[in-house]
Amino acid sequence: MNEGSLTTLGRLLCHFVVVDQNADGSIVNLGLFYLFYMGLLAVFCTNAINIHAGINGLEVGQSYVIGCAVLFHNLIEIQARSIAWENHVFSAMILLSFLGVSLALLRHNWYPASVFVGDTYCYFAGMTFAVVGILGHFSKTLLLFFIPQVINFLWSTPQLFKRIPCPKHRLPKFNSQTGKMEPSRVLLKSGKKEIANMTLINLCLQMLGPMSEQNLCVALLAFQTLCCAFGLYVRYNLAQMVFD
């Protein structure tokens, strides 16, 4: 709002959504756009963990790191008695149970794994995050903790949409001679050139070089932790730029 009237951006938004002038433009009713975003968020969360997977400890490890970041965000909002603090209490209650289960599972899923999680845990974890993010009213903040998963999805897009051949499994390959993981490769449609499968796991191996499966998982979880810390920094230090 500018001197009681909508700004140029506000007038432009009025063509697509409802801007509440009685609230000085601070409330925007997204209508169907919001429902569409919620649907996309639920689909993304359930699949993002599932496609960023394939090595011992990664699926449960990334879920545990994201869960800790979300719980930390909840506790900050509860302590500050924010407008939606009761919704954050609900989220924290769900996540405490989820983190306890995930930590116990991670003990058996860590390299060398004796328990394998498959699609079941990935979908369970993703939907847990979607539910707490939507019902806890922090769906935008939630995406800040999914930065590696967003990168993995965007990097994978050419293969996911069949612009580049996409094999059923794009896991890194194990070199029995060196005992290390190496990027798996796919033959282009021309049949003359091979490229590494376009996943964040293979990209990490391309950038850091071959490494053991355990070290690869540690590197990816370290990146996940840094991204979650960055997400919290953005949420509480750059909120005016990102959320307002």
C-alpha positions in Angstrom: 0.0 0.0 0.0 1.2 3.6 -0.7 -0.7 6.4 0.9 -3.9 4.4 1.2 -3.9 3.1 -2.3 -2.5 -0.1 -3.8 0.9 0.0 -5.4 1.5 -0.9 -9.1 2.4 -4.4 -8.0 -0.7 -4.6 -5.8 -3.0 -3.5 -8.7 -1.3 -6.1 -11.0 -1.9 -8.8 -8.4 -5.5 -7.9 -8.2 -6.0 -9.4 -11.7 -5.0 -12.8 -10.4 -5.7 -12.9 -6.7 -7.6 -10.9 -4.0 -5.5 -8.2 -2.2 -7.2 -7.1 1.1 -7.0 -3.3 1.1 -8.5 -3.1 4.6 -5.3 -4.8 5.8 -3.1 -2.3 3.9 -2.3 -5.0 1.4 -0.6 -7.3 3.9 -3.2 -10.1 3.3 -3.3 -11.7 -0.1 -6.0 -14.4 -0.8 -4.4 -16.7 -3.3 -7.6 -18.7 -3.8 -7.1 -21.6 -6.1 -3.4 -20.8 -6.6 -2.9 -21.7 -2.9 -4.7 -25.0 -3.3 -2.6 -25.7 -6.4 0.6 -24.9 -4.5 -0.4 -27.2 -1.6 -1.0 -30.0 -4.0 2.3 -29.5 -5.7 4.0 -29.3 -2.3 2.6 -32.7 -1.1 3.6 -34.3 -4.4 7.1 -32.8 -4.3 7.9 -33.7 -0.7 6.8 -37.3 -1.2 8.9 -37.8 -4.3 11.9 -35.5 -3.6 13.3 -37.8 -1.0 12.6 -40.9 -3.1 14.6 -39.7 -6.1 17.5 -38.4 -3.9 18.3 -41.9 -2.7 20.0 -45.2 -3.4 23.0 -45.4 -1.0 23.1 -46.7 2.6 21.8 -44.1 5.0 20.9 -41.3 2.6 17.1 -41.6 2.6 16.8 -41.7 6.4 19.8 -39.4 7.0 18.4 -36.6 4.9 15.0 -37.0 6.5 16.5 -36.8 9.9 18.4 -33.6 9.1 15.4 -32.0 7.6 13.3 -33.1 10.6 15.7 -31.6 13.0 15.7 -28.3 11.1 11.9 -28.1 11.0 11.7 -29.0 14.7 14.3 -26.2 15.5 12.1 -23.8 13.5 9.0 -25.0 15.5 10.7 -24.5 18.8 11.8 -20.9 17.9 8.2 -20.0 16.9 6.8 -21.6 20.0 9.2 -19.8 22.3 8.5 -16.5 20.5 4.7 -17.1 20.8 4.2 -16.3 17.2 0.7 -15.9 15.7 0.7 -19.6 14.7 2.5 -21.0 17.7 -0.2 -23.5 18.4 0.2 -24.9 14.9 4.0 -25.2 15.6 3.2 -27.2 18.7 1.3 -29.7 16.6 4.2 -29.9 14.2 6.7 -30.4 17.0 4.6 -33.3 18.5 4.5 -35.1 15.1 8.2 -34.5 14.4 9.4 -35.7 17.9 7.8 -39.1 17.1 9.1 -39.1 13.5 12.7 -38.2 14.6 12.7 -41.0 17.2 11.6 -43.6 14.7 14.1 -42.3 12.1 17.0 -42.2 14.4 16.4 -45.9 15.4 16.0 -46.8 11.7 19.2 -44.9 10.8 21.2 -47.1 13.1 20.3 -50.1 11.0 20.3 -48.4 7.7 23.8 -46.8 8.0 26.6 -48.4 6.0 26.8 -51.4 5.9 23.0 -51.5 6.1 21.1 -54.4 7.5 17.7 -52.8 6.9 16.6 -51.2 3.6 13.9 -48.6 3.6 12.7 -48.7 0.0 9.8 -46.4 -1.3 7.7 -47.0 1.9 9.8 -44.8 4.2 10.6 -42.2 1.5 6.9 -41.6 0.9 6.1 -41.7 4.7 8.8 -39.2 5.4 7.9 -36.9 2.6 4.2 -36.8 3.5 5.1 -36.2 7.1 6.9 -33.0 6.1 4.1 -32.0 3.8 1.5 -32.4 6.5 3.4 -30.5 9.2 4.3 -27.8 6.7 0.8 -27.3 5.5 -1.0 -27.6 8.9 1.7 -25.8 10.7 1.4 -22.8 8.3 5.1 -22.7 7.2 4.9 -24.2 3.8 7.3 -21.6 2.3 9.8 -22.1 5.1 9.6 -25.9 4.5 11.0 -25.6 1.0 14.1 -23.8 2.4 15.0 -27.1 4.0 14.6 -28.9 0.8 17.3 -27.1 -1.2 19.4 -30.2 -2.1 16.2 -32.0 -3.1 15.2 -29.0 -5.3 18.7 -29.0 -6.9 18.5 -32.7 -7.5 15.1 -32.4 -9.1 16.1 -29.5 -11.4 19.4 -31.2 -12.3 17.4 -34.4 -13.1 14.8 -32.7 -15.2 16.3 -33.5 -18.7 16.2 -37.2 -17.8 12.9 -37.1 -15.9 11.2 -35.6 -18.9 13.0 -37.9 -21.3 15.1 -35.3 -23.1 18.0 -37.5 -22.2 17.6 -41.3 -21.9 16.7 -42.2 -18.3 17.5 -45.7 -17.1 15.3 -47.4 -14.4 18.2 -46.9 -11.9 20.6 -44.0 -11.9 22.6 -45.1 -8.9 26.4 -44.6 -8.8 28.3 -47.7 -9.7 30.7 -49.6 -7.4 34.3 -50.1 -8.7 35.3 -53.5 -7.2 39.0 -52.8 -7.9 39.2 -49.5 -6.0 36.3 -50.2 -3.5 34.9 -46.8 -4.3 31.7 -45.4 -5.9 31.9 -43.8 -9.3 29.3 -41.9 -11.4 27.1 -44.2 -13.4 26.7 -43.2 -17.1 24.1 -43.3 -19.8 24.5 -43.5 -23.6 22.9 -40.6 -25.4 20.3 -41.1 -28.2 23.0 -40.5 -30.8 24.8 -43.6 -29.6 28.2 -41.8 -29.8 28.6 -40.2 -26.3 28.1 -41.2 -22.7 27.3 -38.7 -19.9 26.9 -39.2 -16.2 23.4 -39.8 -15.0 22.0 -36.4 -13.8 21.5 -36.8 -10.1 23.0 -34.9 -7.2 24.7 -38.1 -6.0 26.5 -38.5 -9.3 27.2 -34.8 -9.5 28.9 -35.0 -6.1 31.1 -37.8 -7.3 32.0 -35.8 -10.4 33.0 -32.8 -8.3 34.7 -34.6 -5.4 36.0 -37.7 -7.2 35.4 -41.4 -6.4 34.8 -42.2 -2.7 33.5 -44.9 -0.5 29.8 -45.2 -0.1 30.0 -44.2 3.6 32.0 -41.1 2.8 29.7 -40.2 -0.1 26.7 -40.4 2.3 28.5 -38.2 4.8 29.3 -35.6 2.2 25.7 -35.4 1.0 24.3 -35.2 4.6 26.9 -32.5 5.3 25.6 -30.5 2.3 22.0 -31.1 3.5 22.9 -29.8 7.0 24.5 -26.6 5.5 21.5 -26.0 3.3 19.1 -26.4 6.3 21.3 -23.9 8.3 21.2 -21.5 5.3 17.4 -21.9 5.2 17.1 -21.0 8.8 19.3 -18.0 8.2 17.1 -16.8 5.3 14.0 -17.3 7.3 15.1 -15.3 10.3 17.4 -12.7 8.7 16.2 -12.2 5.2 12.5 -12.7 5.8 11.5 -9.2 4.6 13.0 -10.0 1.2 11.7 -13.5 0.9 8.3 -13.6 2.7 7.0 -10.0 2.8 
